[in-house]
Amino acid sequence: MKITPASIAFNQQGTPVATEFDDVYFSNQDGLAESHFVFFQHNGLPQRWQSPSSLPFVIAETGFGTGLNFLQTWQQFVESGQQAQALHFISVEKFPLTRADLAQALASWPTLQGFAAQLIQQYPAAIAGCHRLEFEQGKVFLDLHFGDVDDIFSDMACPPDGLVDAFYLDGFAPSKNPQMWSDSLFSHMARLGKPGSTFATFTAAGFVRRGLQAAGYSVDKVPGFGTKREMLCGRLENKPLTQSDSCWQRYQAKPASKQVTIIGAGLAGANLAHALAKRGIEINLFSQAEGAADGASGNLQGGFYPQLHVAPSHSSLIQALAFTYAKRTYACLLNDGYAFDGEFCGVLQVGFNPEQQARIQSLAERASWPQDLVHWVDVDTCSELAGIAMPYPALFIREGGWLNPPSLIDALLQKASSLSPLTCHYQHRLQHVERLPQGWLLTFDNGVQHQCETLVFATGAESINLPLLNALPLRPVRGQVEHLPSQGQLSKLRSVVCHKGYLTPAWQGRHAMGSTYTKGDMARDVRGAESDYNLSTLQTALADCDWVGEVHGDGQARASVRCTTPDHQPIMGAMPDVAAQQQQFQTLNQRKAEDIALAPSTLPGMYVLTGLGSRGLCTAPLMAEALVCQMYGEPLPLGQTLLNALNPNRFLLRELKKSAAN
């Protein structure tokens, strides 16, 4: 779905007005006071925050608009002094404001400027789906969904006992935007709401009241704000018995324990430790290497950018959303004083042959992706951005660049250890995993044994050697990257260049040039033939560059093994009990997966995050965040459709359906 920015004007009072709906975003009289009166007071806040809970307090809003309701709720949450519980604010916006319009609209509220500045800084590009923004050191989350509310709410994963504590029914008036105020919306509220969840809205329209009552809410008509005579509020008294389980089930019957063991200290493991530590979870991290960032995560430079398709597909939406989340995560690390090496210098995907030129032209003309994510540049601009002659049109990803994975992993682990107890156990090669009545017993090659209730495999290419993961169709792919000495015109390169391979600007006198892709090869030796291949690929693809013939290597390179999957998507979620699921879903060919009312059998307390391939810098932060949310029953930062494309049992389900059809 292509997202169209809102068309707005500002009236004489300085209030933003949506020209398409001919309605104001907030009251001309006092938008801040109205927001507090309608949504805050009539949802019983802040009193409800005083009840201790290990789960975040979840608010869902229809119509983000200028973000005024969120900002005021965030401010009130901070001022309430709540320490034990987090605030999770979910909001949906079909026509998001541009960053400039948002800044102008929020300038009217000086008491919120400190909060507004942080929101504006993180405000995402207009990409369909969920954008998770984090504030207050992980105590305040904003899930900003761009899209239609009916589509977003229907695609939102929800535990059997509900997800949302309070609803803010905002958005434009029912008379201006009747499509939003539908029976479908009220049914989604009943599915997503916890028993006893509340709602409040500025409208008193009869069909809204009747629709909410039919969905299971008790509804009170109370005096409205200012000149509005009445408004509605109420609570969910009769939560419908909905079947939330299916073979794609997200949430386990029991949340994960407060101590988690991670196997693997690469990008996946470090991001998992970071996501867990934000929630105060105690972590034991094991690695077979002498330190963190072994394997494919140990390369000196890695390109940081999303893999986008001309038309947004599930895989490219995952890439785009993961990329923007990763950029916010890395910016937060730097802002908090956890430094790592890298440069957000932009990435040029050059049209080095007619086929690639047609592709980038098509992507630009279809305009499926926002300009602030990726845009087309001509030959002159491409050379200017590159800093050296680059006589090709290109796609430019401004927020991309290159990163040094080892220092990034170190920064993630340092921050994690500052938030929660983290113990790193290096030179521990896992040899055996035994299932216990209450967890797992791990035995390592040095004789050490470790018992845990919750275990996560973030083992990269080593996943292929673990018997418990044999049921997953993991594929090793060897890759060799050259470390070219900075030389001649190449030394002036200042953006990452992607052709059939890639080339980075210099760091410590070296450029990364890669990479080979050799399927099924687990060896890590540096090979001269692959160095020749990488150099030949560069010189053939960029043959029109007058400097490319001068480029030479000096034998310095690094080889590692990536872990990939048949569909090139990561694997993230609870580890399936394959034998049990084969029995459960043997009739899959007769029904859609979503219609099978059976919770899939999983190995209790065991989770997996692997198969990141060569995209770990881009995907690992969001995959780790999504997995931790799944483990602890929190709102998920992706819709169910995209989560299905990541689920560990997707290959099993596809195979069962295919086998039954034959």
Sequence and secondary structure as in RCSB ss.txt:
>XXXX:A:sequence
MKITPASIAFNQQGTPVATEFDDVYFSNQDGLAESHFVFFQHNGLPQRWQSPSSLPFVIAETGFGTGLNFLQTWQ
QFVESGQQAQALHFISVEKFPLTRADLAQALASWPTLQGFAAQLIQQYPAAIAGCHRLEFEQGKVFLDLHFGDVD
DIFSDMACPPDGLVDAFYLDGFAPSKNPQMWSDSLFSHMARLGKPGSTFATFTAAGFVRRGLQAAGYSVDKVPGF
GTKREMLCGRLENKPLTQSDSCWQRYQAKPASKQVTIIGAGLAGANLAHALAKRGIEINLFSQAEGAADGASGNL
QGGFYPQLHVAPSHSSLIQALAFTYAKRTYACLLNDGYAFDGEFCGVLQVGFNPEQQARIQSLAERASWPQDLVH
WVDVDTCSELAGIAMPYPALFIREGGWLNPPSLIDALLQKASSLSPLTCHYQHRLQHVERLPQGWLLTFDNGVQH
QCETLVFATGAESINLPLLNALPLRPVRGQVEHLPSQGQLSKLRSVVCHKGYLTPAWQGRHAMGSTYTKGDMARD
VRGAESDYNLSTLQTALADCDWVGEVHGDGQARASVRCTTPDHQPIMGAMPDVAAQQQQFQTLNQRKAEDIALAP
STLPGMYVLTGLGSRGLCTAPLMAEALVCQMYGEPLPLGQTLLNALNPNRFLLRELKKSAAN
>XXXX:A:secstr
       EEE TTS EEETTTTEESS TTTHHHHHIIIIIGGGTTTGGGGS  SS EEEEEE  TTSHHHHHHHH
HHHHTT  S  EEEEEEESS   HHHHHHHHTT GGGHHHHHHHHHH   S SEEEEEEEGGGTEEEEEEES HH
HHHHT    TT SEEEEEE SS TTT TTTS HHHHHHHHHHEEEEEEEEES   HHHHHHHHHHTEEEEEEE S
TT  EEEEEEE S       STT  S SS   SEEEEE  SHHHHHHHHHHHTTT EEEEE SSSSSS GGGG S
 EEE     SS  HHHHHHHHHHHHHHHHHHHHHHTT    EE   EEEE  SHHHHHHHHHHHHHT S TTT E
EE HHHHHHHHSS   S EEEETT EEE HHHHHHHHHHHHHHHS EEEE S  EEEEEEETTEEEEEETTS EE
EESEEEE  GGGGGG GGGTTS  EEEEEEEEEEE  GGGGG  SEEESSSEE   BTTEEEEE   EET     
  HHHHHHHHHHHHHHTTT TTGGG    S EEEEEEEE TTS  EEEEEE HHHHHHHTTTGGGS GGG     
 EEEEEEEEE  TT HHHHHHHHHHHHHHHHHT   SS HHHHHTT TTHHHHHHHHHHHH 
